[in-house]
Amino acid sequence: MNLQSKPEHICVLRLSAIGDTCHALAVIRRMQDNWPDARVTWIIGKTEAGLMSDIPDIEFIIFDKSRGRAAYKDVRAALRGKHFDIALCMHASMRANLLIRSIPATIRLGFDKSRAKDFQWLFTNRRIDAAHGEHAMEAMMAFATTIGAKQTDLRWNIPLSDSDKAFAACYRSGDKPLVVISPCSSQRARNYRNWSIENYAAVIAHLESHHRTRVLLTGGPSDLEKEYGDRLAAGSDAVNLVGQSSLKQLAALISAADLVVCPDSGPAHMATAFGTTAIGLYATSNPQRTGPYLSRKYTINRYPDAIKRYLGKNDADLRWGQRVRHANAMSLIKVEDVVHNIDIFFDDREL
């Protein structure tokens, strides 16, 4: 098959994380806009399927990593009897790489060698063109470009049930702007993406006093996230929903919100998918690569300061996407930075 031939059946491999699956969905929508009759099958992680798997025009095969080796058998069983014109291998990790050979596809398209982590290039037979300095969304869009899908308007169209919409509607209060704050990123070793509780408290105070907003606190059920929620709610009028919403309910809250404030985490990209402005807080990762794609005007970017202070380097000296693994890096973001961008956002709304 020629890469530029119209495909009849496409397999997409992108397991995680929430933000990256939001990018992958935009790629799929572009392909569907080019080839409405093409069928799409998506191999996706179990958590991420909680947000995506009720999309009606995509077939989902769920990879549940908690099942260990059995998860690979589950995927192979679901793929039995299928054949794809092309597999877009948009996830480069050893876990994802081990799935590639199970995909019955004529072409297995992967990242260029420099971005094909964990030797992905050994498992694919075609590659996208090499590029440097791209946002993660643009890097994934290169898969659609490579197979001949012309550029279209970005869209996601993630369905929300009436009950999810009703859940979110309960938290709107008259004409008060609704702001969702998701203060914590995923809890992984040496992640260091979380801003301090004290700083968030100051931002909430500003939102409530200067912009008469209603603030919702969201997050998962971890002890750290619950501590953030409890302490921030105790010192403000913010509604604490940490650990109390499903992924779909969180999506509905973000869709209903006027503004989202969060670090480098899934809600920043969910906001993009639902057309909600996000103020992303970035110091340990580069927002030019992983920031909220349509809200870069409002993103706080202290990554250049962090790499100078904690790595002794400049942007040009680093591998693209390199993180700053230092516990104090997020403290480079000042309350004044965030308040300033909040004020710009509300000024822009009045224009």
C-alpha positions as CSV (number, residue, x, y, z in Angstrom):
1,M,0.0,0.0,0.0
2,N,1.2,3.5,-0.8
3,L,1.2,5.8,2.2
4,Q,-0.9,8.4,0.2
5,S,-3.6,5.8,-0.7
6,K,-7.0,6.3,0.7
7,P,-7.2,3.9,3.7
8,E,-10.3,1.8,4.4
9,H,-9.5,0.6,7.9
10,I,-7.0,2.5,10.2
11,C,-5.7,1.3,13.5
12,V,-4.5,3.9,16.0
13,L,-2.2,2.9,18.9
14,R,-2.2,5.5,21.7
15,L,-2.6,4.1,25.2
16,S,-2.1,7.0,27.5
17,A,-2.0,9.6,29.0
18,I,-5.2,11.8,29.0
19,G,-3.5,14.7,27.3
20,D,-1.9,12.6,24.6
21,T,-5.1,10.8,23.9
22,C,-6.8,14.2,23.5
23,H,-4.2,15.0,20.8
24,A,-4.7,11.6,19.2
25,L,-8.4,12.2,19.0
26,A,-7.8,15.4,17.1
27,V,-5.7,13.4,14.6
28,I,-8.5,10.9,14.2
29,R,-11.0,13.6,13.6
30,R,-8.8,15.1,10.8
31,M,-8.6,11.7,9.1
32,Q,-12.4,11.2,9.4
33,D,-12.9,14.6,7.9
34,N,-10.7,13.6,4.9
35,W,-12.1,10.0,4.6
36,P,-15.6,9.8,6.1
37,D,-16.0,6.2,5.0
38,A,-12.8,5.0,6.7
39,R,-13.2,2.8,9.7
40,V,-11.0,3.6,12.8
41,T,-10.0,1.2,15.5
42,W,-8.2,2.6,18.5
43,I,-6.1,0.6,21.0
44,I,-6.3,2.7,24.2
45,G,-5.6,2.5,27.9
46,K,-8.3,1.6,30.3
47,T,-8.2,4.9,32.2
48,E,-8.3,7.0,29.0
49,A,-11.1,4.8,27.7
50,G,-13.2,6.2,30.5
51,L,-13.2,9.5,28.6
52,M,-13.2,8.3,25.0
53,S,-14.8,4.9,24.6
54,D,-18.4,6.1,24.0
55,I,-17.4,8.0,20.9
56,P,-19.8,6.3,18.4
57,D,-17.8,6.4,15.2
58,I,-14.6,4.8,16.6
59,E,-14.1,1.2,17.6
60,F,-12.1,0.8,20.8
61,I,-9.9,-2.0,22.0
62,I,-9.0,-1.5,25.7
63,F,-5.6,-2.3,27.0
64,D,-5.8,-2.8,30.8
65,K,-2.2,-2.7,32.0
66,S,-3.3,-3.9,35.5
67,R,-3.8,-7.4,33.9
68,G,-0.1,-7.7,33.1
69,R,0.6,-10.2,30.4
70,A,-3.1,-11.0,30.1
71,A,-3.7,-7.5,28.8
72,Y,-1.6,-8.3,25.6
73,K,-3.6,-11.5,25.1
74,D,-6.8,-9.5,25.4
75,V,-5.7,-7.1,22.7
76,R,-4.6,-10.0,20.4
77,A,-8.0,-11.7,20.8
78,A,-9.8,-8.4,20.0
79,L,-7.7,-8.0,16.9
80,R,-8.2,-11.5,15.6
81,G,-9.8,-11.6,12.2
82,K,-9.1,-7.9,11.5
83,H,-6.8,-6.4,8.9
84,F,-5.8,-2.8,8.7
85,D,-4.4,-0.9,5.7
86,I,-2.3,1.1,8.2
87,A,-1.5,1.3,11.9
88,L,-0.5,4.7,13.3
89,C,1.8,3.9,16.2
90,M,1.5,7.2,18.0
91,H,2.8,5.8,21.3
92,A,6.5,5.1,21.7
93,S,7.1,3.1,24.9
94,M,8.1,-0.5,25.5
95,R,4.6,-1.3,26.6
96,A,3.1,0.1,23.4
97,N,5.9,-1.3,21.3
98,L,5.1,-4.8,22.4
99,L,1.6,-4.4,21.0
100,I,2.8,-3.2,17.6
101,R,3.7,-6.6,16.2
102,S,0.2,-7.9,17.2
103,I,-1.5,-5.4,14.9
104,P,-2.3,-7.1,11.5
105,A,-1.5,-4.1,9.3
106,T,0.3,-3.7,6.0
107,I,2.0,-0.6,7.2
108,R,3.0,0.2,10.7
109,L,3.9,3.9,10.8
110,G,6.0,5.1,13.8
111,F,8.0,8.1,14.9
112,D,11.2,9.1,13.2
113,K,14.2,7.4,14.8
114,S,15.2,10.3,17.1
115,R,11.7,10.3,18.7
116,A,11.1,6.6,18.6
117,K,11.6,5.9,22.2
118,D,12.4,2.4,23.6
119,F,13.5,1.3,20.1
120,Q,10.1,1.8,18.5
121,W,11.8,1.9,15.1
122,L,12.5,-1.8,15.4
123,F,8.8,-2.5,15.6
124,T,7.5,-0.3,12.7
125,N,8.2,-0.4,9.0
126,R,7.6,3.2,8.1
127,R,8.3,6.5,9.9
128,I,7.1,10.1,9.9
129,D,9.6,12.7,8.9
130,A,12.0,13.9,11.5
131,A,11.2,17.2,13.1
132,H,12.4,19.3,16.1
133,G,10.7,21.8,18.3
134,E,7.2,20.6,17.6
135,H,4.3,20.7,20.1
136,A,3.1,17.1,21.0
137,M,-0.1,17.9,19.1
138,E,1.9,18.8,15.9
139,A,4.1,15.7,16.3
140,M,1.0,13.5,16.3
141,M,-0.6,15.4,13.4
142,A,2.4,14.5,11.3
143,F,1.0,10.9,11.2
144,A,-2.1,12.3,9.4
145,T,0.0,14.4,7.1
146,T,2.2,11.5,6.2
147,I,-0.7,9.3,5.0
148,G,-2.2,12.1,3.0
149,A,-4.9,13.6,5.2
150,K,-5.2,17.3,4.4
151,Q,-5.3,19.9,7.2
152,T,-8.8,20.6,8.6
153,D,-10.2,22.6,11.5
154,L,-9.3,21.1,14.8
155,R,-12.2,19.3,16.4
156,W,-12.7,16.6,19.1
157,N,-16.4,16.1,19.7
158,I,-16.2,14.1,22.9
159,P,-19.7,13.1,23.9
160,L,-21.1,14.0,27.3
161,S,-24.3,12.4,28.7
162,D,-27.2,14.4,29.9
163,S,-26.4,13.2,33.5
164,D,-22.8,14.4,33.2
165,K,-24.0,17.8,31.9
166,A,-26.6,18.0,34.7
167,F,-23.8,17.3,37.2
168,A,-21.8,20.2,35.9
169,A,-24.8,22.5,35.7
170,C,-25.4,22.2,39.4
171,Y,-22.2,24.1,40.0
172,R,-23.0,27.2,38.0
173,S,-24.2,30.1,40.1
174,G,-26.1,32.7,38.3
175,D,-23.9,34.9,36.2
176,K,-20.7,34.2,38.2
177,P,-17.8,33.0,36.1
178,L,-16.9,29.4,36.8
179,V,-13.3,28.5,37.3
180,V,-12.0,24.9,37.7
181,I,-8.7,24.5,39.5
182,S,-7.1,21.1,39.3
183,P,-4.0,21.7,41.4
184,C,-2.1,18.4,41.2
185,S,-0.6,16.5,38.4
186,S,-0.2,12.7,38.3
187,Q,1.6,11.2,41.2
188,R,4.8,9.8,39.8
189,A,8.4,9.6,41.1
190,R,10.3,12.9,40.7
191,N,7.4,14.5,38.8
192,Y,7.6,17.9,40.6
193,R,4.8,19.6,38.7
194,N,2.7,20.7,41.6
195,W,2.6,24.4,42.8
196,S,2.2,25.1,46.5
197,I,-1.1,25.1,48.4
198,E,-0.3,28.6,49.7
199,N,0.1,30.0,46.1
200,Y,-3.2,28.4,45.0
201,A,-4.9,29.9,48.0
202,A,-3.7,33.4,47.0
203,V,-5.0,32.9,43.5
204,I,-8.4,31.7,44.7
205,A,-8.6,34.7,46.9
206,H,-8.0,36.9,43.9
207,L,-10.5,35.1,41.8
208,E,-13.2,35.5,44.4
209,S,-12.5,39.1,45.4
210,H,-11.6,40.7,42.1
211,H,-13.6,38.6,39.6
212,R,-16.5,37.3,41.7
213,T,-15.9,33.8,40.4
214,R,-17.1,30.4,41.7
215,V,-14.1,28.1,42.1
216,L,-14.3,24.3,41.8
217,L,-11.4,22.2,43.1
218,T,-11.0,18.9,41.2
219,G,-8.6,16.0,41.3
220,G,-8.2,12.4,42.0
221,P,-8.5,10.4,45.3
222,S,-4.8,10.4,46.3
223,D,-3.9,11.6,49.8
224,L,-2.0,14.5,48.4
225,E,-4.8,15.7,46.2
226,K,-7.3,15.4,49.1
227,E,-5.0,17.5,51.3
228,Y,-4.9,20.2,48.6
229,G,-8.6,20.1,48.3
230,D,-9.3,20.2,52.0
231,R,-6.9,23.0,52.8
232,L,-7.9,25.2,49.8
233,A,-11.6,24.8,50.6
234,A,-11.1,25.5,54.2
235,G,-9.7,29.0,53.5
236,S,-12.1,30.0,50.8
237,D,-15.5,29.6,49.3
238,A,-14.2,27.1,46.8
239,V,-16.2,23.9,46.3
240,N,-14.1,20.9,47.0
241,L,-14.8,18.1,44.4
242,V,-11.4,16.4,44.8
243,G,-11.9,12.7,44.5
244,Q,-15.7,13.1,43.9
245,S,-16.1,13.1,40.2
246,S,-15.6,10.6,37.4
247,L,-13.5,11.4,34.4
248,K,-16.6,12.1,32.3
249,Q,-18.0,14.4,35.1
250,L,-14.7,16.2,35.2
251,A,-14.9,16.7,31.4
252,A,-18.4,18.1,31.9
253,L,-17.2,20.5,34.5
254,I,-14.3,21.7,32.3
255,S,-16.8,22.0,29.4
256,A,-19.1,24.2,31.5
257,A,-16.2,26.3,33.0
258,D,-15.0,29.7,31.8
259,L,-11.4,29.0,32.8
260,V,-9.2,26.1,34.0
261,V,-6.1,26.6,36.1
262,C,-3.7,23.6,36.4
263,P,-0.2,22.4,36.1
264,D,1.1,20.2,33.2
265,S,-1.6,17.6,33.4
266,G,-4.6,16.1,31.7
267,P,-7.1,18.8,32.5
268,A,-5.1,21.3,30.5
269,H,-5.6,19.3,27.3
270,M,-9.2,18.3,28.2
271,A,-9.8,22.1,28.3
272,T,-8.4,22.4,24.8
273,A,-10.7,19.6,23.6
274,F,-13.8,21.3,25.1
275,G,-12.9,24.8,24.0
276,T,-12.2,26.2,27.5
277,T,-9.3,28.5,28.1
278,A,-6.6,27.0,30.4
279,I,-3.9,28.8,32.3
280,G,-1.2,26.2,32.5
281,L,1.5,26.4,35.1
282,Y,4.8,25.3,33.6
283,A,8.3,25.2,35.0
284,T,9.5,21.6,35.1
285,S,8.3,20.9,31.5
286,N,8.4,22.9,28.3
287,P,4.9,24.4,27.4
288,Q,6.1,24.8,23.8
289,R,5.9,21.0,23.7
290,T,3.2,20.1,26.2
291,G,1.3,23.2,27.0
292,P,-2.5,23.6,26.4
293,Y,-2.4,24.0,22.6
294,L,-5.0,26.7,22.1
295,S,-4.2,28.7,25.3
296,R,-0.6,29.4,24.9
297,K,-1.2,33.2,25.3
298,Y,-2.2,32.6,28.9
299,T,0.4,29.9,29.8
300,I,2.9,30.6,32.6
301,N,6.3,29.7,31.3
302,R,9.1,29.5,33.8
303,Y,10.8,26.6,32.1
304,P,13.7,28.8,30.7
305,D,14.3,30.1,34.2
306,A,14.3,26.5,35.6
307,I,16.7,25.1,33.2
308,K,19.2,27.9,33.8
309,R,18.9,27.7,37.6
310,Y,18.8,24.0,38.1
311,L,20.5,22.6,35.0
312,G,22.9,25.5,34.2
313,K,21.8,25.4,30.5
314,N,19.8,27.2,27.9
315,D,17.0,25.9,25.7
316,A,19.4,25.2,22.8
317,D,21.5,23.0,25.0
318,L,18.7,20.6,25.9
319,R,17.1,17.6,24.4
320,W,13.6,18.7,23.2
321,G,11.1,17.9,25.9
322,Q,13.7,17.4,28.6
323,R,12.2,17.9,32.1
324,V,13.7,19.7,35.1
325,R,13.7,17.2,37.9
326,H,14.0,19.6,40.8
327,A,11.6,19.9,43.7
328,N,11.9,23.7,43.9
329,A,11.4,24.4,40.2
330,M,7.7,25.2,40.4
331,S,8.4,27.9,43.1
332,L,9.8,30.0,40.2
333,I,6.1,30.6,39.3
334,K,4.9,33.6,41.3
335,V,1.4,34.4,42.4
336,E,1.8,37.6,40.5
337,D,2.4,35.7,37.3
338,V,-0.8,33.8,37.6
339,V,-2.9,36.7,38.8
340,H,-1.6,38.8,35.9
341,N,-2.7,36.2,33.3
342,I,-6.1,35.8,35.0
343,D,-6.7,39.5,34.8
344,I,-5.7,39.5,31.1
345,F,-8.2,36.6,30.5
346,F,-11.1,38.5,32.1
347,D,-10.1,41.7,30.3
348,D,-10.2,39.8,27.0
349,R,-13.7,38.5,27.8
350,E,-15.0,42.0,28.0
351,L,-13.7,43.1,24.6
